[in-house]
Amino acid sequence: MALPFFGRKPASVAPGAQHDARPGADAHVVRDERPPPTELSALDFTGTDHGRALARVAGQVEVRECGSGIGVAFEEAAVLYANGSDDDALAVLEAAVGSEGGEGAWLMLLDLYRLRGERQRFESRVLDYATLYERSPPAWEDLSGAAGKTAGTELPLVNLSGQLSAAAERQFAQLARIARRSGGVRIDVAKVHGVDDAGCAVWRGLLAGLAAERLQVTLVNVRALADILAQAVCPGQAQARDTWLMLLELLQYAGDQARFEDLAVDYAVTFEESPPSWEGRGDAPRPAAVQAGEDPHADPDAFAFAGELCGAANDTLKRFAAFAAERREVRVDCRGLRRIDFVSAGMLFNILATLQAQGKLVGLRDVNAMVAGLLRVMSVDKVAHVTLRH
């Protein structure tokens, strides 16, 4: 099992082994390269005899050298983050990379920026990492909670009303600020009595800008407004182009594909240009995987950890134990896992130690560096193959 993230521990003679001073005798000395147990990794969480299981599999662990040792700062930052003290963890890591923190601390720092959604700070440090270690750095990806939000009650609801025109540009700008701050926005248009062509142009520009930033936007109660705009367009008269396009947009949010396609044909004939393609948004039904916030391309045979695993009564870990009981090779997709706390990590160790003792192969893939740090502290990396996300 290889973990490029972690530094190599110095080799030591196994307890009870006698050193032979004769020439060449060192070649026959059995060495134990396991890292010494720490106070954290020695804790027993549920009374399970995991020490025996760990002893059976520890010799299978290979730790590849990657920069200098991770040290106290690494463990401190991992535990702070697991406990929800993100600011304190950030301060520890920023101080560590300024001295002798090693590549592991750098990867944790860059991932913590991604988990906090702090792109500017990420980009200000990522070149330093690339220069120092002469390798391609991780790419920016927003791993913050706001980036993963989908349309629903978690997003703020903004009500628009009255007659909208180009003068509503300031109102639309405020709406855009709300969307950026919250990761998305729901817009209720039930009380909008009309929109002129200039107002449609401004509104379309807002929606296009938010889509370019990959922010989730949903328009609700759109059917009445669509009927109002439909009265302002006339097939064969190439006027009020933005009103046509806004009407097509509203029909997509309403999930009314049949009406959309009829209007798209009229638009193509009237303006002699291709209309927008049907995409379906907002109220239109979405696949179950997308509704659940899951990756539609995820491995269907893998168990997924997502969000935050916290607390002793964690149903996700119970389901995982049942899932793994029926398989010899167990794959766990951790791409959506943002955090695991101290208690859950202890429970996970006990489950994985039992599975290893049963001869099962377990792999945790696409783990962010902050979570991987706690897994190292808790010795979870001894009983499963852990790989970092890019």
Secondary structure, DSSP 8 states (H G I E B T S, - for coil): -B-TTS-----EE-TT-----STTGGGG--EE-S----TTTT--SSS--HHHHHHHHGGG-B----SS--HHHHHHHHHHHHTT-HHHHHHHHHHHHTTT-HHHHHHHHHHHHHHTT-HHHHHHHHHHHHHHHTS--------SGGGG--SSTTS-EEEEEEEE-GGGHHHHHHHHHHHHHHTEEEEEEEEEEEE-HHHHHHHHHHHHHHHHTT-EEEEES-HHHHHHHHTT--TT----HHHHHHHHHHHHHHT-HHHHHHHHHHHHHHHSS--------TTS---HHHHTT--TTS-TTSEEEEEEE-SSS-HHHHHHHHHHHT-SEEEEEEEEEEEE-HHHHHHHHHHHHHHHHTT-EEEEEEE-HHHHHHHHHTTGGGSSEEEE--
